Amino acid sequence: MSAEMDTNVPHDCPGTQSEQAGQAASCAGCPNQGICSSGAAKGPDPDVGQVRQRMQAVHHKVLVLSGKGGVGKSTFTAQLAFGLASKEDRQVGVLDVDICGPSQPRIMGVDGAEVHQSGSGWSPVYPRENLAVMSIGFLLPSADDAVIWRGPKKNGLIKQFLKDVDWGEIDYLVVDTPPGTSDEHLSLAQYLQGTRLDGAVIVTTPQEVSLLDVRKEITFCRKVRIPIIGVVENMSGFVCPNCKTESMIFPPTTGGAEQMCAEMKVPFLGKLPLDPRIGKCCDEGLSFVEEVPESPAAKAYQHIIEQIVSFCEKAHPA
């Protein structure tokens, strides 16, 4: 947007790029109605420059995507962040832009924490000295409150997170996104353009109903020029903690993520087996890899994290 916009917009705002901008019934009384109806809001957004300036302090930026909900994307985001932060000299941030379903405060063990503002911006919450988290979950009066927003208001908060959160100098920023390819993803692609975004990790489960949407996610990344770090197949079998026997809970009827990656020519990062202790660690805000390091799932996590680090270091060397 080329004009200065008030962020206090109606929840059913049609959006600045809409043909109804400034003309819709919901625009009546909005402080931005004059700007939108004049067409001035459709110009380049000056805040993009502020985002780029803020992101200069973030060396590596990784998006975690999924085509479908319920595949373990937020769990993977948190465990990836814990794994990255296991090196004490590595500074890591987690940005939760799943506006309607913020899970990171609980999974990272900082549920109920408060965000503070300073002259340099919003201060994230620190579960560990070298691990920071920012989420709308910290801004809600109650964990049971629903966020009932249309796209433009969600996009405004995402932009505010990107330009106003004071991460300091950090090595990795891991962004937990909602499922799909909607407004939030387009906003991230727009605002992170030119910030040396390393790429996206896409999380799926083995069955074809999940892979159908992952193919769309891959196509989306290619269209908006987001590099694909690779695909992770989550819930790939169940390994019994006692006898170590593996059972296929969700059979890969069409070859699973590995075959899909071969067909679509994208990297396959590996398979993460089901383990009930992963869910327990998420409920308690713990690092699964640190709590159960010898388990097959923890070793799979470690292998995938090593590949992500290798990709990022090659994409943007220190």
ROVEXZA-218473 format. One record per atom (N, C-alpha, C, O): residue in one letter; z, x, y. Coordinates in steps of 0.02 Angstrom, whole numbers, plus 50000, padded with zeros to 5 digits. Example, Ala and Ser with C-alpha at 12.3 -4.5 7.8 and 13.67 -1.06 7.14 Angstrom:
! ROVEXZA-218473
A503905066049716
A503905061549775
A503905066049835
A504235071249834
S503545064249888
S503575068449947
S503945064550002
S504025067050057
END
This chain:
! ROVEXZA-218473
M500005004249941
M500005000050000
M500005004450062
M500405009050067
S499565003050107
S499505007250166
S499985005150221
S500095009050267
A500274999150217
A500744996850268
A501454997050239
A501544996950178
E501954997350284
E502654997550263
E502854990650237
E502804985750274
M503074990250174
M503224983850143
M503974983050133
M504324987750115
D504214976850144
D504904975050130
D504954973850054
D504544970250026
T505464976750022
T505524976049949
T505854969549929
T505864967949869
N506114965649976
N506444959349961
N505914953749956
N505844949750002
V505554953649899
V505004949049890
V505204943349843
V505664944249804
P504864937649846
P505014932149799
P504904934249727
P504484938549713
H505284931249681
H505224933149611
H504554931249582
H504334934049532
D504204926249613
D503544924249589
D502984926649634
D502474923349641
C503094932349666
C502574935449708
C501934936549668
C501964939049612
P501344934649695
P500724935449657
P500484942649653
P500044944249613
G500774947149695
G500564954149694
G500104955849752
G499704951749774
T500164961949775
T499774963949834
T499034964549821
T498624963949867
Q498844965549758
Q498144966349741
Q497814959749722
Q497214959549709
S498204954349719
S497934947849700
S497524944649756
S497644945949815
E497044940549737
E496654936749788
E497094931749824
E496934929549879
Q497664929949793
Q498124925149823
Q498654928549866
Q499104925249892
A498614935249874
A499114938849913
A499154936149984
A498654935950021
G499754933950003
G499854931150070
G499654923950077
G499784920850129
Q499324921050026
Q499064914250030
Q499424909449984
Q499414903449996
A499734911849931
A500044907549881
A500654903949910
A500944906149961
A500854898549878
A501434894649902
A502064898849903
A502494898049947
S502124903349855
S502724907549851
S502764912649908
S503284915749919
C502204913649943
C502194918549998
C502534915950062
C502714919750106
A502624909350066
A502924906450126
A503624909150136
A504044908650092
G503744911950194
G504404914750209
G504504921850188
G505014924850206
C504034924850150
C504094931750130
C503994936350190
C503524935150228
P504404941450198
P504314945950256
P503654949750256
P503454952550307
N503324950050198
N502694953750193
N502074949250198
N501514951650190
Q502174942850212
Q501604938150210
Q501044940350257
Q500454940150238
G501214942250318
G500704944250366
G500314950350344
G499704950550352
I500664955250315
I500334961350291
I499864959750234
I499294962150232
C500104955650186
C499704954050128
C499084949950146
C498534951250121
S499174944950190
S498614940650207
S498084944350248
S497494942450248
S498284949750282
S497804953650321
S497404958450278
S496884961050299
G497634959550215
G497294964250171
G497534971350177
G497304975750141
A498014972550224
A498244979450235
A498624982150175
A498654988250164
A498914977550135
A499314979850078
A498884982450021
A499154985349974
K498234981350024
K497804983449969
K497574990649974
K497204993149931
G497784994150027
G497595001050035
G498005005649990
G498435003149953
P497895012149993
P498275016949953
P499025016549969
P499215015650026
D499435017149918
D500165016749926
D500425023449950
D500365028449915
P500725023650011
P500985030150036
P501565032849995
P501715038749999
D501895028449956
D502455030749916
D502235035149858
D502645038749829
V501595035049841
V501345039349787
V501495046649804
V501665050649760
G501415048449867
G501565055249889
G502295056949881
G502465062649863
Q502745052149895
Q503455053349886
Q503635054249812
Q504065058349795
V503305050449770
V503415051149698
V503205058149676
V503575061549639
R502625060349698
R502385067049679
R502875072449703
R503005077249667
Q503135071549763
Q503605076549789
Q504245076749746
Q504495082149731
R504505070849727
R505105070549686
R504975073549617
R505395077049590
M504385072049589
M504225074349522
M504075081849518
M504015084549463
Q504015085149575
Q503915092349573
Q504505095949542
Q504435101549517
A505095092849545
A505695095849516
A505765094549441
A506225096949409
V505295090549413
V505315088849343
V504745092549308
V504155091249322
H504905097149264
H504385101449236
H503955097749185
H503345098249188
H504265094149138
H503885090549087
H504065083049090
H504645081249096
K503545078949085
K503635071649088
K503305068549027
K502715069449015
V503705064848987
V503465061948925
V503595054448925
V504165052348935
L503065050448916
L503145043248908
L503225041548834
L502885044448792
V503665036848819
V503725034348750
V503475027148751
V503755022848784
L502935025848714
L502595019448714
L502615016248645
L502735019648595
S502495009748644
S502395006248580
S501945000248593
S501974997148647
G501524998648545
G501104992748553
G501494986348543
G501344981248575
K501994986548501
K502384980548483
K503124981948490
K503344987648481
G503504976848507
G504224977648512
G504554977948443
G504264975648394
G505154980748441
G505524980848378
G505354986548331
G505564986448273
V504964991448355
V504774997048311
V505235003148318
V505135008148284
G505735002648362
G506205008148369
G506035012948424
G506235018748422
K505675010648474
K505455015048529
K506055017548570
K506095023548585
S506515013048588
S507085015148628
S507545019748589
S507835024448616
T507625018248524
T508025022748481
T507705029648479
T508055034748484
F507045029948471
F506705036348469
F506775039948536
F506895046048537
T506715036348591
T506795039348658
T507475042848664
T507515048648685
A507995039248645
A508675041948651
A508775048048606
A509055053048627
Q508545047548544
Q508645053148498
Q508215059148517
Q508405064848505
L507625057848546
L507215063348573
L507585066848629
L507605072948632
A507895062948674
A508265065848730
A508865069748705
A508995075348728
F509235066848658
F509815070548629
F509575077048598
F509895082248606
G509015076748561
G508765082748528
G508555088048578
G508685093948568
L508215085948632
L508015090748684
L508625093848717
L508635099748732
A509135089648729
A509735091948764
A510205095948719
A510715098448742
S510035096548654
S510465100448610
S510465107848629
S510925111548612
K509945109948665
K509955116748694
K510295116248762
K510045113048808
E510865119448769
E511285118548828
E510955120948892
E511145118748946
D510465125548886
D510145127948947
D509545123648967
D509175125449012
R509445118048933
R508885113548947
R509155107248981
R509595103948954
Q508895105649040
Q509095099749077
Q508615093949061
Q508005094649065
V508895088249042
V508495082649018
V508695076249054
V509285075049068
G508195072049070
G508315065549100
G507985060049059
G507465061149028
V508295054149059
V508005048249026
V507935042849079
V508425040849111
L507325040349087
L507195034849134
L507005028749094
L506505028649058
D507415023549100
D507315017349063
D506955012349108
D507255009449153
V506295011349096
V505925006449136
V505765000149095
V505314996349113
D506124999149041
D506074992749005
D506514987849044
D507084986649026
I506234985149098
I506624981349147
I506974975249116
I507544973849133
C506634971649072
C506914965549044
C507344966948982
C507724962448961
G507304972848954
G507704974348894
G507974981448897
G507814985448853
P508384983048947
P508634989848953
P509144991548899
P509684988548896
S508984996348856
S509414998048799
S509765004748808
S510265006148776
Q509495009048852
Q509745015948855
Q510475016548873
Q510815020948845
P510755012448919
P511475013348933
P511905012948870
P512385016748863
R511745008248826
R512135007548764
R511995013248715
R512455016248688
I511345014648705
I511165019648655
I511415026648675
I511585030648632
M511435027848741
M511665034448764
M512415034848774
M512675040148793
G512765029348761
G513495029448764
G513775029048834
G514335031348845
V513405026148882
V513645025648950
V513615018448976
V513535017249035
D513675013748930
D513675006648948
D514235005248997
D514805007348986
G514095001649051
G514604999949100
G514685004949156
G515075003849202
A514315010549153
A514365015649206
A514035013049270
A513625008449268
E514215015949326
E513945013949390
E513515019449420
E513645025349410
V512995017349457
V512555021949492
V512785022649564
V512965017749596
H512785028749589
H512995030049658
H512405032649699
H511965036049673
Q512415031149763
Q511895033549809
Q512175038849854
Q512755038749874
S511745043649870
S511925048949917
S511335050049964
S510825046549960
G511395054850007
G510855056350053
G510225058550019
G509675057850048
S510275061149958
S509685063549922
S509405058349873
S508915059749839
G509705052349870
G509445047049827
G509965044449779
G510565045649786
W509735040749729
W510185038149678
W510385043649630
W509965047549608
S511015043949614
S511265048849565
S511265045649496
S511575040449486
P510925048649447
P510925045849379
P511605046649346
P512045050149371
V511685043449289
V512305043749250
V512235049449199
V511705050349170
Y512775053249188
Y512745059049144
Y513185058049082
Y513795058649085
P512865056549024
P513245056448961
P513475063448941
P513995064248909
R513085068448961
R513245075448949
R513085079349012
R512735076949057
E513335085349014
E513225089349074
E512485090749087
E512285091249145
N512085091249034
N511375092849042
N510925086949023
N510335087949009
L511195080849024
L510815074949005
L510975069249053
L511555067049058
A510455066749088
A510545061449138
A510155055249118
A509635055649085
V510405049349139
V510085042949122
V510065038549184
V510535038249222
M509485035149193
M509435029949244
M509125023749213
M508625024149178
S509425017949227
S509195011649198
S509395005949243
S509905006349278
I509005000549242
I509204994449278
I509844991649248
I510204987849281
G509984993549186
G510604991149154
G511224993049193
G511734989649189
F511194998549231
F511765000649272
F511844996449335
F512364996449367
L511324992749353
L511314989049416
L511464981649408
L511544978049457
L511524979349345
L511644972249333
L512394970749335
L512804974849312
P512594964949364
P513304963149366
P513614962549297
P514204964149287
S513214960249248
S513454959449179
S512914961449130
S512324960649144
A513124964149073
A512644966049021
A512264959948994
A511734960748963
D512534953949004
D512224947848979
D511724944849029
D511384940049013
D511684947649090
D511234944949141
D510514946349123
D510344951949103
A510084941349129
A509374942149116
A509004944149179
A509174941849234
V508514948549173
V508084950349229
V507464946049225
V507054946849180
I507394941349272
I506844936449270
I506394937949330
I506434934549381
W505974942949322
W505544945249376
W504814945049356
W504644945949298
R504384943749405
R503664944649395
R503484951949405
R503894955949427
G502844953549390
G502614960449392
G502744964249456
G503004969849452
P502594961449515
P502674965349577
P503384967749588
P503494973349612
K503874963549571
K504574965749582
K504764971149532
K505124975849549
K504524970549469
K504644975849420
K504334982449445
K504644987749441
N503724981949469
N503364987949492
N503734991249550
N503754997349555
G504014987049594
G504384989749650
G504994993749628
G505144999049656
L505344991349576
L505924995049551
L505715001449517
L506045006649524
I505165001249478
I504925007249445
I504755012549497
I504935018449489
K504415010449550
K504245015249603
K504875018049635
K504915024049650
Q505375013749645
Q505995016049675
Q506355021049630
Q506615026149654
F506355019749565
F506645024549518
F506295031249522
F506615036549523
L505625031149524
L505245037349523
L505325041449587
L505325047649585
K505395038049643
K505425041849707
K506125042949733
K506235047349775
D506625038949710
D507285039349740
D507835042149695
D508365043949720
V507705042649629
V508235045449586
V508245053049593
V507735056349586
D508825055749608
D508915062949619
D509095066249552
D509685066949535
W508585068249514
W508695071549450
W508905078849459
W509195081849414
G508735081649517
G508815088849525
G508255092449488
G507745089349472
E508335098849475
E507845102649437
E507965101349362
E508475103449335
I507495097949328
I507585096649257
I506965098849218
I506415099349245
D507075100149155
D506535102549111
D506125096849082
D505505097349078
Y506455091549062
Y506105085949030
Y506355079249058
Y506955078149066
L505875074849074
L506025067949090
L505685063549037
L505075063549032
V506085059948999
V505825055548946
V505875048348971
V506415046048990
V505315044848971
V505285038149001
V505215032948945
V504725032948908
D505715028548941
D505705023148892
D505365017148924
D505605014548974
T504805014948896
T504405009548925
T504475003248882
T504675003548824
P504294997348911
P504284991248870
P503674991448824
P503214995348835
P503664987248773
P503074987048729
P502464984248764
P502534980348812
G501874986148741
G501264983248768
G500914987748819
G501044993748824
T500464984548856
T500054988148906
T500004983848969
T499464981648988
S500574982549000
S500584977749056
S500744981249122
S500604987149131
D501034977349169
D501134979849237
D501524986349240
D501344990949277
E502074986749200
E502484992749203
E502094998949184
E502185004249215
H501664998449135
H501275004149112
H500755006149164
H500635012049176
L500445001149194
L499955002649247
L500285005949307
L500005010549337
S500895003649324
S501255006749379
S501415014049364
S501335018349407
L501655015449304
L501805022349285
L501175026649288
L501195032249314
A500615024049263
A499985027849264
A499785029249336
A499545034749352
Q499875024249381
Q499685025149451
Q500135030149486
Q499895034749519
Y500795029249480
Y501255033349518
Y501325040449492
Y501485045049529
L501215041349426
L501285048049397
L500625051949397
L500595057649375
Q500095048749422
Q499455052249427
Q499535058149476
Q499775057349531
G499325063849454
G499375069749497
G500055073149495
G500185077649535
T500505071049448
T501165074149443
T501225078749382
T501775080849365
R500675080249350
R500665084349290
R501045081049233
R501485083949202
L500875074749220
L501155071049164
L500925074349099
L500325075149088
D501405076149057
D501225079548994
D500855074848947
D500355076748916
G501105068648940
G500765064048896
G501245058848867
G501805058148890
A500995055248817
A501365049648787
A501455050648713
A501015053148678
V502045048648689
V502185048148618
V502175040748601
V502525036848634
I501795038748551
I501735031648532
I502105030548466
I501985034048417
V502555025548466
V502965024148408
V502705017848374
V502555012848407
T502655018048307
T502435012348269
T502825011948204
T503235016348188
T502705006548167
T502955006048099
T502355005948052
T501785005348076
P502445006647986
P501875007847941
P501395001947933
P500805002947919
Q501634995747942
Q501224990047924
Q500664988747974
Q500724990548033
E500134985647951
E499534984647991
E499664980348053
E499334981348104
V500124975648049
V500254971348107
V500504975348167
V500404973448224
S500834980948154
S501044985448208
S500484990148229
S500384991348288
L500114992648180
L499564997248195
L499014993948237
L498684997348276
L498914987448229
L498424983848269
L498544984848343
L498084986048382
D499184984348363
D499354985048434
D499374992348456
D499264993848514
V499514996848409
V499515003948426
V498805006248444
V498715010348488
R498315003548408
R497625005248425
R497465003348497
R497115006948533
K497724997548518
K497624995448588
K497985000248636
K497725001848690
E498575002448616
E498955007148658
E498575013748666
E498575016648720
I498275016048613
I497875022248616
I497275021348662
I497125025748702
T496945015548657
T496385014048701
T496605013848774
T496265016248818
F497195010748786
F497465010548854
F497575017548881
F497365019048938
C497885021848842
C498015028748866
C497365032248883
C497335035848933
R496865031348843
R496225034548857
R495905031848921
R495595035548959
K495975025348933
K495665022348992
K496005024649056
K495665025749107
V496675025449055
V497025027449115
V497165035049116
V497525037549159
R496875038549068
R496905045949065
R497605048649057
R497805053449090
I497985045549012
I498635048148993
I498545052048928
I498335049148878
P498685058548927
P498605062448865
P499055059648810
P499615057448823
I498815059648749
I499205057148692
I499495063148655
I499135066948623
I500155063848658
I500485069348622
I500445068048548
I500335072748509
G500525061748527
G500475060148457
G500805053548440
G501105050348483
V500735051548377
V501015045248352
V501565046748302
V501495051148260
V502105042948307
V502665043448261
V502705037148220
V502705031648248
E502735037748154
E502815031948110
E503565031248095
E503845035048056
N503865026248125
N504585024948117
N504695020048059
N504235016448040
M505305019948033
M505485015447977
M505015016547918
M504815011847884
S504835022847906
S504365024647854
S504735025947789
S504855031747770
G504905020547754
G505285021347692
G506025021647705
G506255022747761
F506405020747652
F507135021047655
F507385026247605
F507235025747545
V507745031047629
V508035036247585
V508765034647574
V509165034547621
C508955033347512
C509645031747496
C510095037747512
C509965043247487
P510615036847552
P511065042447568
P511425045447508
P511645051147510
N511475041547453
N511835043847394
N511375047447344
N511485053247327
C510865043847320
C510445046747268
C509805049947295
C509445053247258
K509675049047360
K509095052047394
K508415049047371
K507885051747388
T508435043647334
T507815040347313
T507505036747373
T507855033547412
E506845037347379
E506505034147435
E506165027647412
E505835027547361
S506265022347451
S505955015847438
S505545013847500
S505755015147556
M504965010747488
M504535008547543
M504725001447563
M504554996747528
I505075000747619
I505274994147643
I504684990647675
I504574984647665
F504294994447715
F503694991747747
F503084995547720
F502895000547748
P502784993147666
P502224996747635
P501634997547683
P501444992747716
P501355003547687
P500765004647730
P500135001947697
P499775005747664
T499994995647705
T499454992347668
T498764994947686
T498294994347647
T498694997847746
T498045000547766
T498065008047776
T497645010847812
G498535011347744
G498575018647750
G499085021147800
G499205027147803
G499395016647838
G499915018547885
G499655022247946
G499055022747958
A500125024847985
A499955028148048
A499555034548037
A499135036248078
E499685038047982
E499335044347971
E498575043247963
E498175046947992
Q498385038147925
Q497675036647918
Q497375034047983
Q496805035748000
M497755029948019
M497505027448083
M497375033148132
M496875033148167
C497835038048133
C497755043748178
C497125047748160
C496765050148204
A496995048548096
A496395052048074
A495765048348097
A495285051448118
E495785041748091
E495205037648111
E495095037848186
E494525037948209
M495645037848225
M495585037548298
M495615044448330
M495595045048392
K495685049548289
K495685056548313
K496235057848364
K496125060448418
V496845055948344
V497435057648385
V497945061148339
V497935060048279
P498385065348367
P498865068948325
P499365064248292
P499605059448322
F499525065848230
F500065062248194
F500665066848191
F500635072248163
L501225064748222
L501805069048228
L502265068848168
L502635073648156
G502245063348130
G502675063148071
G502975056348058
G502865051648095
K503355055948002
K503665049747980
K504425050247986
K504715055347968
L504725044848010
L505455044448014
L505705039147966
L505565033247976
P506065041047914
P506315036147866
P506885032047895
P507235034247941
L506975026047868
L507545021947887
L508195025147863
L508215028147809
D508705024647904
D509375027047885
D509875022847923
D509865022847985
P510305019147890
P510775014747925
P511225018447974
P511495015448020
R511305024947964
R511725028848009
R511405029848077
R511745031448125
I510735029048082
I510405029348147
I510635023648191
I510805024648249
G510645017648162
G510875011848200
G511605012548221
G511795010648276
K512015015348176
K512725016248192
K512805021148251
K513205020048295
C512405026548250
C512445031448305
C512215028348371
C512505029748423
C511705024048368
C511475020848429
C512005016248458
C512115016048518
D512345012448415
D512875008048439
D513455011848470
D513795009448515
E513555017948445
E514125021948469
E513935027148521
E514355030948544
G513285027448539
G513065032148590
G513075039348568
G513235043848607
L512905040548504
L512935047248476
L512245049948458
L511775046048448
S512195056448453
S511575059648431
S511565059648355
S511995062648322
F511065056348326
F511015055948253
F510885062848224
F511165064648171
V510465066748256
V510295073448231
V510915077948228
V510965082048183
E511365077148275
E511975081148275
E512505078448227
E512885082348198
E512525071848218
E513025068748175
E512865069648101
E513315070848061
V512225069148083
V512025069648013
V511435074548007
V510885072447989
P511545080948023
P510985085648029
P510605087047965
P510015088947967
E510915086047907
E510595087647843
E510225081747812
E509925082347759
S510245075947845
S509905070047817
S509145070747824
S508915074147870
P508755067647779
P508015067947785
P507765065347852
P507285068147880
A508085060147879
A507855057447944
A507995062348001
A507575063148046
A508565065747999
A508725070648051
A508245076448049
A508025078948101
K508075078747989
K507595084247983
K506905082048008
K506545086048037
A506725075747995
A506085073248020
A506085072948096
A505595074648129
Y506645070648125
Y506705070648198
Y506625077748226
Y506255078748274
Q506955082548196
Q506925089448220
Q506205092048219
Q505985095448265
H505845090448165
H505145092748160
H504715089548213
H504295092948243
I504815083148226
I504415079648277
I504585082248347
I504135083248388
I505215083348360
I505415085948426
I505115092848438
I504895094248494
E505115096948388
E504805103648394
E504065103148413
E503825107048453
Q503715098348383
Q503005097448399
Q502905095048471
Q502435097248505
I503335090648494
I503285088148562
I503415093748612
I503055094448661
V503915097748599
V504075103448643
V503485108348644
V503295110848697
S503205109648586
S502635114248582
S502045111648622
S501715115448658
F501905105148617
F501345102048654
F501465102848730
F501025104948767
C502075101148752
C502235101348824
C502195108448851
C501935109648906
E502455113248814
E502455120148837
E501745123048842
E501605127248884
K501305120648798
K500605122848802
K500245119248859
K499825122248893
A500415112848870
A500085109048924
A500275111648992
A499845112349036
H500915113149001
H501165115549066
H501665121149054
H502265120049055
P501415127249044
P501865133049031
P502345134149090
P502185132549147
A502915136849075
A503415138249128
A503155143449176
A503505145249223
END
